[in-house]
Amino acid sequence: MARGNGNRYEEAFKIETVKYINENHKSVAQVAREVGVNENTLYSWLKKYGQQPEIKAVKSFSSESAELRALQKEIRDLQEENEILKKAMHYFAKSPR
């Protein structure tokens, strides 16, 4: 396995794994089993490296207004995701273990 020092994975391995998930349209769970990495680790790699231009497909916009609309939608989506995560955090913080 492509590991660096300690228990950390090399940057190139992370990027290649994210590319593999995106290009082959496989589930994170399936790839996690294939490469021997925890699913949550893969999700964090997807979040981090999925935003890099060499991994994420380049979007072309017909106009600045189309780009603005797309960015505004992305902001709304991220705000909604944050609200859901905040509610989940509060729920799990209150629930007895």
C-alpha positions as CSV (number, residue, x, y, z in Angstrom):
1,M,0.0,0.0,0.0
2,A,1.2,3.5,-0.7
3,R,1.8,4.8,2.8
4,G,4.1,7.6,3.8
5,N,5.5,7.9,7.3
6,G,3.5,6.4,10.1
7,N,-0.1,5.5,9.2
8,R,-0.6,8.3,6.7
9,Y,-1.1,7.7,3.0
10,E,0.9,9.4,0.3
11,E,-0.7,12.4,-1.5
12,A,-0.4,10.7,-4.9
13,F,-2.2,7.6,-3.6
14,K,-5.1,9.7,-2.3
15,I,-5.4,11.6,-5.6
16,E,-5.3,8.5,-7.6
17,T,-8.0,6.8,-5.4
18,V,-10.3,9.8,-5.8
19,K,-9.8,9.7,-9.6
20,Y,-10.5,6.0,-9.6
21,I,-13.8,6.5,-7.7
22,N,-14.9,9.3,-10.0
23,E,-13.9,7.7,-13.3
24,N,-15.2,4.3,-12.6
25,H,-18.4,5.4,-10.8
26,K,-17.9,2.8,-8.1
27,S,-19.3,3.2,-4.6
28,V,-17.0,4.5,-1.8
29,A,-17.7,1.3,0.1
30,Q,-16.6,-0.9,-2.8
31,V,-13.4,1.1,-3.4
32,A,-12.7,1.1,0.4
33,R,-12.8,-2.7,0.4
34,E,-10.6,-2.8,-2.8
35,V,-7.8,-0.6,-1.5
36,G,-8.1,-1.4,2.2
37,V,-9.0,2.1,3.4
38,N,-11.7,3.1,5.8
39,E,-14.9,4.5,4.1
40,N,-14.8,7.7,6.1
41,T,-11.2,8.3,5.1
42,L,-12.2,8.0,1.4
43,Y,-15.1,10.5,2.0
44,S,-12.7,13.0,3.4
45,W,-10.3,12.5,0.5
46,L,-13.2,13.0,-1.9
47,K,-14.1,16.2,-0.2
48,K,-10.6,17.5,-0.2
49,Y,-9.3,16.3,-3.6
50,G,-12.6,16.3,-5.5
51,Q,-12.4,20.1,-5.6
52,Q,-9.0,20.2,-7.4
53,P,-9.2,21.1,-11.0
54,E,-7.1,18.2,-12.3
55,I,-9.6,15.8,-10.7
56,K,-13.0,17.6,-11.0
57,A,-14.2,18.1,-14.6
58,V,-13.7,21.7,-15.7
59,K,-17.1,23.5,-16.0
60,S,-17.6,25.8,-18.9
61,F,-20.2,28.5,-18.6
62,S,-21.9,30.2,-21.5
63,S,-22.0,33.5,-19.6
64,E,-21.0,35.2,-16.4
65,S,-24.6,35.1,-15.2
66,A,-24.7,31.3,-15.7
67,E,-21.6,31.0,-13.7
68,L,-23.0,33.3,-11.0
69,R,-26.2,31.2,-10.8
70,A,-24.2,28.0,-10.5
71,L,-22.1,29.4,-7.7
72,Q,-25.1,30.7,-5.9
73,K,-26.7,27.3,-6.1
74,E,-23.5,25.7,-4.8
75,I,-23.5,28.2,-1.9
76,R,-27.2,27.3,-1.1
77,D,-26.4,23.6,-1.2
78,L,-23.4,24.0,1.1
79,Q,-25.4,26.1,3.6
80,E,-28.1,23.5,3.6
81,E,-25.5,20.8,4.2
82,N,-24.0,22.8,7.1
83,E,-27.5,23.2,8.7
84,I,-28.1,19.4,8.5
85,L,-24.7,18.7,10.0
86,K,-25.3,21.2,12.8
87,K,-28.7,19.6,13.6
88,A,-27.1,16.1,13.6
89,M,-24.3,17.3,15.8
90,H,-26.8,18.7,18.4
91,Y,-28.9,15.5,18.2
92,F,-25.9,13.2,18.9
93,A,-24.5,15.5,21.6
94,K,-27.8,15.3,23.5
95,S,-28.5,11.5,23.0
96,P,-27.3,9.2,25.9
97,R,-24.8,6.7,24.9
